[in-house]
Amino acid sequence: MLLRAKTKEFRARYNMSQSDLAKKVGVRRETIGNLENGKYNPSLKLAFDIAMLFEVSIEEIFEYIPD
């Protein structure tokens, strides 16, 4: 299963760096980078934390890409 993360787009709207987002959701900056590069699928908790931070649904941030 692959998820396409739109975190980079949301970070741009909020003028937020990868490091800023990582600190706010309690992960390392590398985790956010890997998420945005498609190398990492978030845990359900991380997906919820990011969605709640940007005040949107998980589906607005993460898009499921079938194999």
N, C-alpha and C positions, 0 to 999 in steps of 0.2 A: 504494500500500500504506500502510495506517495501522496504527500500533501504539499500543495504550493502555498507558501506563506507570503502574505501581502504585508508583512510587518514593515518592510522598507518604505512602502507607500504611506503607511500610517505614521511612521516615524517622521517622514518628511512633512506631513501635515502639522505635526506637533513640534517641529524643529528639534528633534530628539536624535541623539547618536545611538549607536549600538550599545555603547557603555551605559548611557542613561537608561535605556530600556532594560538592560540586564540588571542594573542595580534595583530598579523599581519592581522587578518580578523575581529577584533573588537567584539569578543564574550568572554564569560567566559571560563575558562579551563574546567569547568564541562560540558559545552555544547559540547566541542570536545570529552570528555570522553563518554558522552551519545550517541553521534553520532557514535563513534567507537564500542560501546556496543549494537547498534541497538535499543536504547531506544528513539531515537530522529531522525526525518527526517528533513533535513535542509530546510530553506526557499530557494526559487529560487535564491535570491540575495546571500545568504551564499554559496550555491553550486557554483555559478559563481565565487565568490570571491576566494574560495579555488582552483578551477580549474585554474583561472588566475594566482594565486600565484605560482602554480606548473607548469604552462605553458603547460597544457594538456586540453583535452575536459572534460566536465562534465561526460560523459560516461566512461571515463578512471578511474574516482575516485569513482563514484557511480553506483552501479549495481542494477537494478530493480529486485525484487524478487516477482513474482506474488503469490497471496494467494492460 
